Amino acid sequence: MRIIRLLILTALLGMTSSLFADTVSLTFNSVGGANSGGVYTYPYNFTVSGVNGTMTNVPMMCDTYANEISFGESWTANVAPLTTIIQGGGGLFSGDTNAGALYGAAGLLYLAAIGAPGAPVFSTSNAGALNWAVWSIFDNSAPDPFNDTALTNAFGLTLAALADYNNGHGPYEYLLSSVYVYTPVAGSQSEGGIPQEFFGSAPPVPEPASLALLGSGLLALGTRLSRRFSNR
């Protein structure tokens, strides 16, 4: 009886863990209309699909200025909490010096752009300028933000975000834990070169009620099986 129940519980745990996969499929659907310096900025809207379900019109912020994507393009992305990336757990820029602080600063700018309660306050709340600030953190080839009046604060925002993260990121740890990084898997894209990397919210997860129903069903099955064997 104990062996059967143990096997059922093991299967339940295995199935539950598989529901929380860290790889999803992204399809680029549209942009939210923000255009700064002649380039689309936050939000980029996606369909996000995985074993846990599908979400549509998911807004994300791009952190890779040099990479290109096209409307309708799809690819596979590894999803990780930003806090894991900050600690050296991957990301397209993991090889950069001080990558953890760079990702942390970019995360603060992203939180400011989406208007997250408790996010640091910068000299502008313009999502376009904040997205350019994120680009300037990771890519020196991004155009000089001072060439466009809409971007004049981007460089200063970058420095402010780095200062906030390096000098007082402790208060922001909880906020940063709500951010996820979607890193493209090279070779999975339907077009062109490696797609852009994005900051966004958590990927779709199974509903608690569904997990509870699955668990109760398996445990009930285990009980019936154990009774059958005990009556023999």
SULPEWO-V196416 format. One record per residue. N is the residue number from 1. PHI is phi as a letter, one per 40 degrees, with the letter a starting at -180 (none if undefined). PSI is psi as a letter, one per 40 degrees, with the letter a starting at -180 (* if undefined). OMEGA is omega in radians with two decimals (NA if undefined). Layout:
BEGIN
n: [N:N]
phi: [PHI:PHI]
psi: [PSI:PSI]
omega: [OMEGA:OMEGA]
END
This chain:
BEGIN
n: [1:2:3:4:5:6:7:8:9:10:11:12:13:14:15:16:17:18:19:20:21:22:23:24:25:26:27:28:29:30:31:32:33:34:35:36:37:38:39:40:41:42:43:44:45:46:47:48:49:50:51:52:53:54:55:56:57:58:59:60:61:62:63:64:65:66:67:68:69:70:71:72:73:74:75:76:77:78:79:80:81:82:83:84:85:86:87:88:89:90:91:92:93:94:95:96:97:98:99:100:101:102:103:104:105:106:107:108:109:110:111:112:113:114:115:116:117:118:119:120:121:122:123:124:125:126:127:128:129:130:131:132:133:134:135:136:137:138:139:140:141:142:143:144:145:146:147:148:149:150:151:152:153:154:155:156:157:158:159:160:161:162:163:164:165:166:167:168:169:170:171:172:173:174:175:176:177:178:179:180:181:182:183:184:185:186:187:188:189:190:191:192:193:194:195:196:197:198:199:200:201:202:203:204:205:206:207:208:209:210:211:212:213:214:215:216:217:218:219:220:221:222:223:224:225:226:227:228:229:230:231:232]
phi: [none:c:c:c:c:c:c:c:c:c:c:c:c:c:c:c:c:c:c:b:c:b:b:b:b:b:b:c:c:a:b:c:h:c:a:b:g:g:b:c:b:d:b:c:b:b:c:b:b:a:c:c:h:b:b:b:f:c:c:b:b:c:b:b:c:c:c:b:b:b:d:g:c:b:a:c:b:c:b:a:d:d:c:c:c:d:c:g:c:h:g:c:b:c:c:c:c:f:d:d:c:c:c:c:c:c:c:c:c:c:c:c:c:c:g:c:d:g:c:c:b:b:c:a:b:c:c:c:c:c:c:c:c:c:d:c:c:c:b:c:c:c:d:d:c:c:c:b:c:c:b:c:c:c:c:c:c:c:c:c:c:c:c:c:c:c:c:a:c:d:c:c:d:c:c:c:c:c:c:b:b:b:c:c:c:d:g:c:c:c:a:f:c:c:c:c:c:b:b:a:c:c:c:c:b:c:c:d:c:c:c:c:c:c:c:c:c:c:c:c:c:c:c:c:c:c:c:c:c:c:c:c]
psi: [d:d:d:d:d:d:d:d:d:d:d:d:d:d:d:d:d:d:d:f:i:e:h:i:h:h:h:h:d:i:i:e:e:h:h:h:f:e:h:h:a:h:i:h:h:i:h:h:h:a:e:e:a:h:i:i:f:h:h:i:h:h:e:h:d:d:i:i:i:i:h:e:i:i:i:h:h:h:h:i:i:d:d:d:d:d:e:f:f:a:i:d:f:d:e:i:h:f:d:d:d:d:d:d:d:d:d:d:d:d:d:d:d:e:f:h:h:e:i:i:h:a:e:i:e:h:d:d:d:d:d:d:d:d:d:d:d:d:h:e:e:i:i:h:e:e:e:h:d:e:e:d:e:d:d:d:d:d:d:d:d:d:d:d:d:d:d:f:e:d:e:e:d:d:d:d:e:e:i:i:h:g:h:i:h:h:e:e:i:e:i:a:a:h:i:i:i:i:h:a:a:i:i:i:i:i:i:d:d:d:d:d:d:d:d:d:d:d:d:d:d:d:d:d:d:d:d:d:d:d:e:*]
omega: [-3.12:-3.13:-3.13:-3.14:3.11:3.12:3.12:3.13:3.11:3.12:3.13:3.13:-3.14:3.13:-3.14:-3.13:-3.14:3.13:-3.11:-3.14:-3.13:3.10:-3.14:3.02:3.10:2.99:-3.10:-3.04:-3.01:3.02:-3.06:3.09:3.13:3.12:-3.07:-3.13:-3.13:-3.11:3.07:3.11:-3.13:0.08:2.91:-3.05:-3.03:2.79:-3.11:-3.08:3.08:-3.13:-3.11:-3.12:-3.10:3.01:3.14:3.14:3.12:-3.12:3.11:3.10:-3.14:3.06:-3.08:-3.07:-2.99:-3.12:-3.09:2.98:-3.13:3.10:-3.13:-3.13:3.12:3.05:3.08:3.14:2.98:-3.09:3.13:3.04:3.13:-3.14:3.07:3.11:3.14:-3.12:3.09:-3.07:3.06:-3.06:-3.11:-3.07:-3.08:-3.13:-3.12:3.05:3.13:-3.08:-3.12:3.13:3.13:3.10:3.11:3.12:3.11:3.11:3.11:3.09:3.09:3.14:3.09:-3.11:-3.12:3.10:-3.14:3.10:3.14:3.13:3.10:-3.13:3.12:-3.06:3.06:3.03:-3.14:-3.06:3.13:3.12:3.12:3.09:3.07:3.10:3.08:3.12:-3.08:3.07:-3.00:-2.95:3.12:-3.13:3.07:-3.09:3.10:-3.08:-3.11:3.08:-3.09:-3.08:3.14:-3.05:-3.00:-3.09:-2.99:-3.11:3.10:3.10:3.12:3.14:3.14:-3.14:3.09:3.13:3.12:-3.08:-3.07:-3.01:-3.09:-3.07:3.12:-3.13:-3.09:-3.06:-3.13:3.13:-3.11:-3.13:3.13:-3.08:3.11:3.14:-3.14:-3.07:-3.07:3.04:-3.09:3.11:-3.12:-3.03:-3.14:3.13:2.88:-3.09:-3.10:3.14:3.12:3.03:-3.04:2.97:3.12:3.12:-3.11:3.07:-3.13:3.13:3.13:3.11:3.11:-3.13:3.13:3.11:3.14:3.13:3.11:-3.11:-3.13:3.12:3.14:3.14:3.09:3.10:3.13:3.13:3.13:3.13:-3.11:3.12:3.11:-3.11:-3.10:-3.13:-3.12:NA]
END
